[in-house]
Amino acid sequence: MVDKLDYNEINQMVKEYLKFHGLEQTLELFQTEERTKYYNNKGSKSHQLNIVPQDIDHLQRFPGLYHLYTEDKLAEGNVSKNEEEYKMLSKQHSSVLQSARQIFSIAINCLQQLHNIKDGNSMTENLGETIDNYNIQLGKYNQILSSEGKCDRSELFSEAVMNEHKTKLNQAKQENNYKSIVEVLLSLRVNALQISPELRKNLVYELIRNDVFLLTARTKNQFLMELLDIKHKGLRHSLLALISVIVSTLKGVEYLVTNDQLIIARIIDILKEQEDGSVNQRFCVAILQKISIKEDTIAVFLEQGLIEWILSLIERSTSKEVHIFSLDFSSALLANMLHATTTHEYLIKNASKTKSLMIRILDLLKKKIPTSVLMHLLICLSYLNKEKFSQQAEQCGFADCISEFVEYYSKIPVIENENGEIDKRTVLDLCAHMFHPKDVSNDLSQTLEYNDMKPDDKIREFENEQGDLIFECFQDEEKMFE
């Protein structure tokens, strides 16, 4: 180990010492000798200017400065090694805890199943398949526990496991066995929810690579479109939840539109059929909001009248209770849509719709809506506050409305929670941004305006920086299987 260290650093330490104490003549003489030694050794393979000890025993014959330098470097290496070992142990600890929890959860599910069978409240026709699923899951988690968390957790979603799920899903669909379809879809989603956060992205990539929805097969969209057309409540919920998992990455969005954008259009149709705030509405909105990061999908949103639908949903929420998730994600989706160049081109061609859009959003500002939705609406307005829409802005009194809102909102008492003051300041900052946009003089994009949507490579870079994926899971989902 000691023979691998760069002992030239000792020379640098000596020079810094001489310079610090003002020993200029000694420093100059030392540098001259150093240069001479460098040129004399120029043809040698070693880059070292100093004698290098061969091992710890050999080091004992060297001056004290060598000892200090070596001990410092070895200690530095040990700290780094300890940090790596600690990270590995933490991951193993997390795996063991997670596996123990899941085994406990499976045990509870088994007990519930046994009680239901005992009481005559459960069908036993698919009991064998249910037992097989439990057996597979117990095998996975036992593998982690028996190896003290050291096993490769990617085996939990190996190609064999994926192919098994894919085969069962295809067979169940051919037999129109809705219960079995639901079980496979739930099993895939449960794996996604249970797996360690740092492995979730890999799981999504495995689902795509194994083409779980057969989108790259000869039949293209047919398999998934037929599943989406089935109106079985539990099946539709399980399917939408798994699609939401897959589109949590840009690669997943690209997978969904492998052939065309008919699947997006179908999901929008399903969205419009759902009750406000319902579980399936939430999953539909989540899917569409994630898809909207890809600009070439925006056209289908416009064609399907999604701007009108979102505004109507928010307007309805001012007179009745709608789940916050539906409102939050739909308003974020609206912001993504108004962010896109495709939408701007559409609005330029439809001036009356642009004016109506501005008026409706401005009217919503003083209504009783969640702060997160208010922020998204202000972001929407900032995207519309451009020279290209100045005529419509003037016609609807855009600037006066914002000024009146700022005056009104400034007087509202801060909500008594830890984010109240921050939320209020953010809202007012968004308003200020409309009239004092950021300086774009240093913007090198040339073809893109400030705030325009980033290209796919930038989205990928941003996605990588965000770390672990978060998948939606709601407490009231169990109602979908009643």
Secondary structure, 3 states (H helix, E strand, C coil): CHHHCCCHHHHHHHHHHHHHCCCHHHHHHHHHHHHHHHHHCCCCCCCCCCCCCCCHHHHCCCCHHHHHHHHHHHHHHHHHHHHHHHHHHHHHHHHHHHHHHHHHHHHHHHHHHHHHHHHCCCCCCCHHHHHHHHHHHHHHHHHHHHCCCCCCHHHHHCHHHHHHHHHHHHHHHHCCCHHHHHHHHHHHHHHHHHCCHHHHHHHHHHHHHCCCCCCCCCCCCHHHHHHHHCCCHHHHHHHHHHHHHHCCCHHHHHHHCCCCCHHHHHHHHHHHHCCCCCHHHHHHHHHHHHHCCCHHHHHHHHHCCHHHHHHHHHHHHCCCCCCHHHHHHHHHHHHHHHHCHHHHHHHHHCHHHHHHHHHHHHHHCCCCCCHHHHHHHHHHHHHHCCHHHHHHHHHCCHHHHHHHHHHHHHCCCCCCCCCHHHHHHHHHHHHHHHHCCCCCCCCCCCCCCCCCCCCHHHHHHHHHHCCCCCCCCCHHHHHHHC
